[in-house]
């Protein structure tokens, strides 16, 4: 009990130290179509950074759900940075991006092991050979979690949070005086969002038409494009008028179907690679993640979702709710 309490105290202390500095200005609670892009970026990025911090303690304690949620929040944050480029592409952005990518890598190994272990347990029952195999997976998971907890309680993590928070609020991107920089900051969220969503959807559907011919690497990149579009629409949910909410939900439904299928295919590939890398995992350990029939079914589900998405009417400016707040 004493050891458990000690770990909890350490984790809480790390979270306290990692909290960003007090914000200079209070941001609006919701997005609005007429809002300037610099304000919109701060609102969206702040929401997702706060969500990362909210899952810190649970992730340190080894809660798989907290780990899953912190990864989602982090991906949302990284997507927001992409969504608002080139407005935020200043001298500090590469440093911020590198640190966020580092954190994602720390989280990713443990999450991949969680998913792989669930798959092995679900498909294998209580066979003695499987019990022995799982011991290797559990040992690797425990080791990876220790490294993750150490990273989340490190000075590097605390600097990451402080640096990212400060950059969101007042990075060089927010004060550049060129005409183009000022134009990008003052552009309305509605104009930027419609242009960006259309661009990303067009790119996604073009690549999705070749889905069944893509190798593992290209399929993974398609999954990332799918995720970026999905997360961007979710982040912009404040904007959609009542009549467009149905369209928004319909588009998200197809994106999520494709995302689940592509995610499971990616989990299979990752599980196979992990099985091959684990000493003592057995020569056939990776075969648990090879199932041609399952692969064909997942590809078919994703393909159908993309065909339905292609037939759906794209978002238009008229889908956005009337601005209920003054432009900021």
C-alpha positions as CSV (number, residue, x, y, z in Angstrom):
1,X,0.0,0.0,0.0
2,X,2.8,2.4,0.9
3,X,4.5,1.8,-2.5
4,X,1.2,2.4,-4.3
5,X,0.7,5.7,-2.5
6,X,4.2,6.8,-3.3
7,X,3.7,6.2,-7.0
8,X,0.4,8.1,-7.0
9,X,2.1,11.1,-5.2
10,X,4.9,11.2,-7.7
11,X,2.5,11.1,-10.6
12,X,0.3,13.9,-9.1
13,X,3.4,16.0,-8.5
14,X,4.5,15.6,-12.1
15,X,1.1,16.7,-13.3
16,X,1.1,19.8,-11.1
17,X,4.5,20.8,-12.4
18,X,3.4,20.2,-16.0
19,X,0.4,22.5,-15.8
20,X,0.7,25.4,-18.2
21,X,1.1,28.9,-17.1
22,X,-2.1,31.1,-16.6
23,X,-3.4,32.3,-19.9
24,X,-3.1,35.9,-20.7
25,X,-6.6,36.2,-22.1
26,X,-9.8,34.3,-21.6
27,X,-10.8,32.6,-24.8
28,X,-14.5,32.3,-25.9
29,X,-16.1,29.0,-24.9
30,X,-17.2,28.1,-28.4
31,X,-16.1,28.4,-32.0
32,X,-18.1,30.6,-34.4
33,X,-17.9,30.9,-38.2
34,X,-16.8,34.5,-38.2
35,X,-14.1,34.0,-35.6
36,X,-10.6,34.8,-36.6
37,X,-8.3,31.8,-37.3
38,X,-5.8,32.7,-34.6
39,X,-8.4,32.7,-31.9
40,X,-10.0,29.5,-33.3
41,X,-6.6,27.7,-33.3
42,X,-6.0,28.7,-29.6
43,X,-9.4,27.4,-28.6
44,X,-9.0,24.1,-30.4
45,X,-5.4,23.5,-29.4
46,X,-6.1,24.4,-25.8
47,X,-9.0,22.0,-25.5
48,X,-6.8,19.1,-26.7
49,X,-3.8,20.0,-24.6
50,X,-6.0,20.2,-21.6
51,X,-7.4,16.8,-22.5
52,X,-3.8,15.4,-22.6
53,X,-3.2,16.7,-19.1
54,X,-6.4,15.3,-17.8
55,X,-5.3,11.8,-18.6
56,X,-1.8,12.1,-17.3
57,X,-2.3,10.5,-13.8
58,X,-4.4,7.6,-15.1
59,X,-1.8,6.8,-17.8
60,X,1.0,6.9,-15.2
61,X,-1.0,4.4,-13.1
62,X,-1.3,2.0,-16.1
63,X,-5.0,2.6,-16.9
64,X,-5.4,1.3,-20.5
65,X,-8.5,3.6,-21.1
66,X,-6.5,6.7,-19.9
67,X,-3.7,5.7,-22.2
68,X,-6.1,5.4,-25.1
69,X,-7.7,8.8,-24.3
70,X,-4.4,10.6,-24.0
71,X,-3.3,9.3,-27.4
72,X,-6.6,10.5,-28.9
73,X,-6.1,13.9,-27.3
74,X,-2.6,14.1,-28.5
75,X,-3.5,13.2,-32.1
76,X,-6.3,15.8,-32.0
77,X,-3.7,18.4,-31.0
78,X,-1.3,17.4,-33.7
79,X,-4.1,17.5,-36.2
80,X,-5.1,21.0,-35.2
81,X,-1.5,22.1,-35.8
82,X,-1.6,20.6,-39.3
83,X,-5.1,22.0,-39.9
84,X,-3.9,25.6,-39.2
85,X,-0.7,25.5,-41.1
86,X,0.8,27.6,-42.7
87,X,-0.5,30.2,-40.2
88,X,1.4,28.5,-37.3
89,X,4.5,27.4,-39.2
90,X,7.0,29.6,-37.4
91,X,10.5,28.9,-36.1
92,X,9.3,27.1,-33.0
93,X,6.8,24.8,-34.6
94,X,9.4,22.1,-35.6
95,X,10.6,22.0,-31.9
96,X,7.0,21.7,-30.6
97,X,6.2,19.1,-33.3
98,X,9.3,17.0,-32.5
99,X,8.4,16.9,-28.8
100,X,4.8,16.0,-29.5
101,X,6.0,13.2,-31.8
102,X,8.3,12.0,-29.1
103,X,5.4,11.8,-26.6
104,X,3.3,10.0,-29.2
105,X,6.0,7.4,-29.7
106,X,6.3,6.8,-25.9
107,X,2.5,6.2,-25.7
108,X,2.3,4.2,-28.9
109,X,4.4,1.2,-27.8
110,X,2.3,0.5,-24.7
111,X,-0.9,1.0,-26.6
112,X,0.2,-1.4,-29.4
113,X,1.0,-4.1,-26.7
114,X,-2.3,-3.6,-25.0
115,X,-4.2,-4.2,-28.3
116,X,-2.0,-7.2,-29.2
117,X,-2.5,-8.8,-25.8
118,X,-6.3,-8.3,-26.0
119,X,-6.2,-10.0,-29.4
120,X,-4.2,-13.0,-28.2
121,X,-6.4,-13.5,-25.2
122,X,-9.7,-13.1,-27.1
123,X,-8.7,-15.7,-29.7
124,X,-6.8,-18.3,-27.6
125,X,-8.7,-19.1,-24.4
126,X,-6.7,-20.9,-21.6
127,X,-4.4,-23.1,-23.6
128,X,-1.2,-23.7,-21.7
129,X,1.0,-22.8,-24.6
130,X,-0.8,-19.4,-24.9
131,X,-0.5,-18.7,-21.2
132,X,3.3,-19.2,-21.5
133,X,3.3,-17.0,-24.6
134,X,1.4,-14.2,-22.8
135,X,4.0,-14.1,-20.1
136,X,6.4,-12.7,-22.6
137,X,3.9,-10.1,-23.8
138,X,3.1,-9.1,-20.3
139,X,6.7,-8.7,-19.4
140,X,7.3,-6.5,-22.4
141,X,4.2,-4.5,-21.6
142,X,5.3,-4.0,-18.0
143,X,8.7,-2.8,-19.1
144,X,7.2,-0.5,-21.7
145,X,4.9,1.0,-19.1
146,X,7.7,1.7,-16.7
147,X,9.5,3.6,-19.5
148,X,6.3,5.5,-20.3
149,X,5.6,6.4,-16.7
150,X,9.2,7.6,-16.4
151,X,8.8,9.8,-19.5
152,X,5.5,11.3,-18.2
153,X,7.2,12.2,-15.0
154,X,10.3,13.6,-16.6
155,X,11.6,17.2,-17.0
156,X,11.3,16.7,-20.7
157,X,7.6,16.1,-20.5
158,X,7.1,19.1,-18.2
159,X,9.1,21.3,-20.7
160,X,7.0,19.9,-23.5
161,X,3.7,21.0,-21.8
162,X,5.0,24.4,-20.9
163,X,6.6,25.0,-24.3
164,X,3.5,23.9,-26.2
165,X,1.2,25.9,-24.0
166,X,3.2,29.1,-24.4
167,X,3.5,28.5,-28.2
168,X,-0.2,28.1,-28.6
169,X,-0.9,31.3,-26.7
170,X,1.9,33.6,-27.9
171,X,4.3,31.8,-30.3
172,X,6.1,33.8,-33.0
173,X,3.3,32.8,-35.4
174,X,1.0,35.1,-33.5
175,X,3.1,38.3,-33.9
176,X,4.6,38.1,-37.3
177,X,3.9,41.4,-39.1
178,X,4.0,40.4,-42.8
179,X,0.8,41.0,-44.8
180,X,0.4,37.3,-45.4
181,X,0.8,36.4,-41.8
182,X,-1.7,39.0,-40.7
183,X,-4.1,37.8,-43.4
184,X,-3.9,34.2,-42.2
185,X,-4.5,35.1,-38.6
186,X,-7.5,37.4,-39.5
187,X,-9.1,35.0,-42.0
188,X,-12.5,33.8,-40.8
189,X,-12.6,30.2,-39.5
190,X,-15.5,29.5,-41.9
191,X,-13.4,30.3,-44.9
192,X,-10.4,28.4,-43.7
193,X,-12.4,25.4,-42.5
194,X,-14.4,24.9,-45.7
195,X,-11.2,25.1,-47.8
196,X,-9.2,22.8,-45.6
197,X,-12.0,20.2,-45.2
198,X,-12.6,20.1,-49.0
199,X,-8.9,19.7,-49.7
200,X,-8.4,16.9,-47.2
201,X,-11.5,15.0,-48.2
202,X,-10.6,15.2,-51.9
203,X,-7.1,13.9,-51.2
204,X,-8.5,11.1,-48.9
205,X,-11.0,9.9,-51.5
206,X,-8.5,9.9,-54.3
207,X,-6.1,7.7,-52.4
208,X,-9.0,5.5,-51.1
209,X,-10.0,4.4,-54.6
210,X,-6.7,2.4,-54.7
211,X,-7.3,0.9,-51.2
212,X,-7.2,-2.8,-52.2
213,X,-3.9,-2.3,-54.0
214,X,-2.1,-0.5,-51.2
215,X,0.7,-2.1,-49.3
216,X,0.9,-1.9,-45.5
217,X,2.8,1.4,-45.4
218,X,0.6,3.2,-47.9
219,X,-2.5,1.9,-46.1
220,X,-1.2,3.2,-42.9
221,X,-0.8,6.7,-44.5
222,X,-4.4,6.5,-45.8
223,X,-5.5,5.7,-42.2
224,X,-3.7,8.9,-41.0
225,X,-5.4,11.0,-43.6
226,X,-8.7,9.5,-42.6
227,X,-8.0,10.3,-38.9
228,X,-7.0,13.9,-39.7
229,X,-10.2,14.6,-41.5
230,X,-12.3,12.8,-38.8
231,X,-10.7,14.7,-35.9
232,X,-10.9,18.0,-37.7
233,X,-14.6,17.6,-38.3
234,X,-15.0,16.6,-34.6
235,X,-13.0,19.7,-33.5
236,X,-15.2,22.0,-35.5
237,X,-18.5,20.6,-34.2
238,X,-19.5,24.0,-32.7
239,X,-19.8,25.4,-36.2
240,X,-22.4,23.2,-37.8
241,X,-26.0,24.5,-38.0
242,X,-28.9,22.3,-36.9
243,X,-29.7,21.3,-40.5
244,X,-26.1,20.4,-41.2
245,X,-25.7,18.3,-38.1
246,X,-27.3,15.3,-39.9
247,X,-24.8,15.7,-42.8
248,X,-21.9,16.0,-40.3
249,X,-23.0,12.9,-38.4
250,X,-23.5,10.9,-41.7
251,X,-20.0,11.9,-43.0
252,X,-18.4,11.1,-39.6
253,X,-20.2,7.7,-39.5
254,X,-18.5,6.6,-42.8
255,X,-15.2,8.0,-41.8
256,X,-15.3,6.2,-38.5
257,X,-16.3,2.9,-40.2
258,X,-13.3,3.2,-42.5
259,X,-11.1,4.2,-39.6
260,X,-12.1,1.2,-37.5
261,X,-11.3,-1.2,-40.4
262,X,-8.0,0.4,-41.2
263,X,-7.1,0.6,-37.5
264,X,-7.7,-3.1,-37.1
265,X,-5.6,-3.8,-40.2
266,X,-2.8,-1.6,-38.7
267,X,-3.1,-3.4,-35.3
268,X,-2.7,-6.7,-37.1
269,X,0.5,-5.5,-38.8
270,X,1.8,-4.0,-35.6
271,X,0.9,-7.2,-33.6
272,X,2.7,-9.3,-36.2
273,X,5.9,-7.2,-35.9
274,X,5.7,-7.2,-32.1
275,X,5.3,-11.0,-32.0
276,X,8.4,-11.4,-34.3
277,X,10.4,-9.1,-32.0
278,X,9.6,-10.8,-28.7
279,X,12.1,-13.4,-27.7
280,X,10.5,-16.7,-26.8
281,X,7.2,-15.7,-28.5
282,X,7.3,-18.9,-30.5
283,X,7.8,-19.3,-34.2
284,X,4.1,-19.1,-35.0
285,X,3.3,-16.2,-32.6
286,X,3.0,-13.7,-35.5
287,X,0.5,-16.0,-37.3
288,X,-2.2,-15.0,-34.8
289,X,-2.3,-11.7,-36.6
290,X,-2.5,-13.1,-40.1
291,X,-6.0,-13.9,-41.4
292,X,-6.7,-13.4,-45.1
293,X,-10.4,-13.7,-44.7
294,X,-10.5,-11.1,-41.9
295,X,-8.3,-8.8,-44.0
296,X,-10.6,-9.0,-47.0
297,X,-13.6,-8.3,-44.9
298,X,-12.0,-5.2,-43.3
299,X,-10.9,-3.9,-46.7
300,X,-14.4,-4.4,-48.1
301,X,-16.0,-2.6,-45.1
302,X,-13.6,0.4,-45.6
303,X,-14.1,0.5,-49.4
304,X,-17.9,0.6,-48.9
305,X,-17.6,3.4,-46.4
306,X,-15.5,5.4,-48.8
307,X,-17.9,4.9,-51.7
308,X,-20.7,6.2,-49.5
309,X,-18.6,9.1,-48.4
310,X,-17.8,9.9,-52.1
311,X,-21.5,10.1,-52.8
312,X,-22.3,12.3,-49.9
313,X,-22.6,16.1,-50.5
314,X,-19.5,17.9,-49.3
315,X,-19.7,20.6,-46.6
316,X,-20.6,24.1,-47.8
317,X,-20.4,27.4,-46.0
318,X,-24.2,27.4,-45.7
319,X,-23.9,24.4,-43.4
320,X,-22.4,26.6,-40.7
321,X,-24.4,28.1,-37.9
322,X,-24.9,31.8,-38.0
323,X,-22.3,33.5,-35.9
324,X,-23.6,34.0,-32.4
325,X,-20.4,35.7,-31.2
326,X,-18.6,38.8,-32.3
327,X,-15.5,38.2,-34.4
328,X,-12.3,37.9,-32.3
